Amino acid sequence: MSKTPLTVKGAELLRAELQRLKTVDRHGVIAAIAEARSHGDLSENAEYDAAKERQSFIEGRIAEVEGKLANAQVIDPKLLDADGRCVFGATVDLQGQVSDDKVTYQIVGDDEADIKRGKISISSPIARALIGKYAGDMIEVQAPGGVREFEIIEVRYE
């Protein structure tokens, strides 16, 4: 199985979520199941059914996060010899050629992507166009509204 790239911050967030799921959420749902059991007949107990469903979700998420962490390749862009190139984990400032809008994106793993926070997936069209390019280079990206052109203003490794 191939490794999944993750930034250092992304790996930290997954570890924190796993810790919370195992120490807080799991214990909370066990207590909720015990409380629901104390109410008697389980066949018509909606609280018990809801708690069991929540337990199933938590256990599934624990398995999913553990799998992601086991399969992760944590990449710190500061430690790469990128020499100013756009690489995984880099933060890139772009300026649109037509609309003159400025945007900043960090190239992250698929699980970390969040466009509202300026984090784009390594597999996105814009990230694929950026990889290997330098500040001053032009890129073209196929967007839903047509081809958009950007100039790379700066590449940072944060």
N, C-alpha and C positions, 0 to 999 in steps of 0.2 A: 504494500500500500504506500502511496506517495505521501510525503510530509505536507502539511498545510502551513503556509507561512502566517506568522502572527508577529505583531510588534511587541516590544517589551511591555508596554502599557496594556495592550490587549490581553497578554498572558496574565498580567497581574489582576486585571478585572475578572477574568475567568476563574482564577484561583480564589479570589475574594468571594465570588458567587458560589463556588463549590463549598467553601468554608461555611458560608451563611446557610446554604441548603442543608448541609450535614448537621450543623450545630443548633440552628434556630428553627428553620422551617420543619425539618424532620421531627424534632422533639415536640413542636407545637401541634403537628397533626396527630402524633401519637396520643397526646393529651386530649385532643378533640375526639378521637375515636373512643378513648376510655370513657370520656364524659357521655358520649352518645350511647355507649353500651349500658351505662348505668340507668338509662331511661327505660330499659326493658326490651320488649319485642323488637328484634332487629329487622324483621320482614317488612314492617311498615314505618321504619325510622328514617326519615329524610335526612336528619343530621348525620346519622351513621353513613348513609350512602354518599353524602357530600364529602364527608371526611375521608372515606375510603377512596373516592375519586381524586381528591386533592393529594392523598398519599401516593397514588399511582402516578400522578403528574410529577410530583417531587422526585420520586425514585427514577422515573424516566429521564428527567432533566439532569439528575446526578450522573446517571450513566452516560448521557450525551456529553456533558461537560468533561467528565473523566476521559472519554474517548477523544475529544478534541485536544485536550492537554497532552494525552499520550501520543497523539499523532502530530503534534505541533512542532514546527521549526521556528523557534523564536529568533527574530532577526533585529539587531540593533543597528540602525543605519550609521550611527556615529562610529561604529567599529569597522565598517566596510571601507575599502579603499576605492571609493566611488569617483574621486577626483572631479567633483562638480557635476557628475551625471545624475539624471533622475533614476533612482533605484527604489526598491521596496522600502517603505518607511519614510522616504523623503517628503518634505513639505515643499510645495511648488507654488510660486506666485505666477499667475497668468494674466495677460491682458488681451481682451478680445480685439480683433482687428476691425470689425465692422461697428459693433455697438460700443466699443471702447470701455467695456465694463471690466473691472478687476476682480479676480477670484483667487482664493487660496485653497489648495487641496493637499491633504496628506494621503499618500498611497498606502493602503492597509489591506489586511486579509479580508476575505469574504464575510466572515462573521463580525468583523469590526466596523464595516462600512456603515456610515450614517451621513448622508449628504447634508443634512441640516447642521451638522457639526463640522462640515468640511472634510469628511473622511470618505474617500472613494475606494472601491474594491479594486484590487490588482487585476481582476478580470474584466473591469469596465472598459468600454471603448476609449475613454479619455486617458485612463491609466496606461493602457496598452500603447497609445500614441506617444505618451510621455517617456516611457522606459527607454533609457539609453541616450536621451537628448540632454543638451546643455542649455544654460541661460543664454538667451539671444536667439535660440533656434525657434523656428515656426513649426506649429503642428496643425493638422487638419483632423477634425473629428466629425464623424457622421452622427448628427443629432436628429431627433424626430422632426425638427423643423428644417432639416437640410444640413449641408456641410458648414461647420463653424471653424474659423481660423483663430488661433491664439498664438501669442508670442510668450515664450518663457522668460519671465523677468528675473526670477531668482530661484535657486534650489538650495534648500537648507536641510540639515540633518539634526533634528531635535530629539 
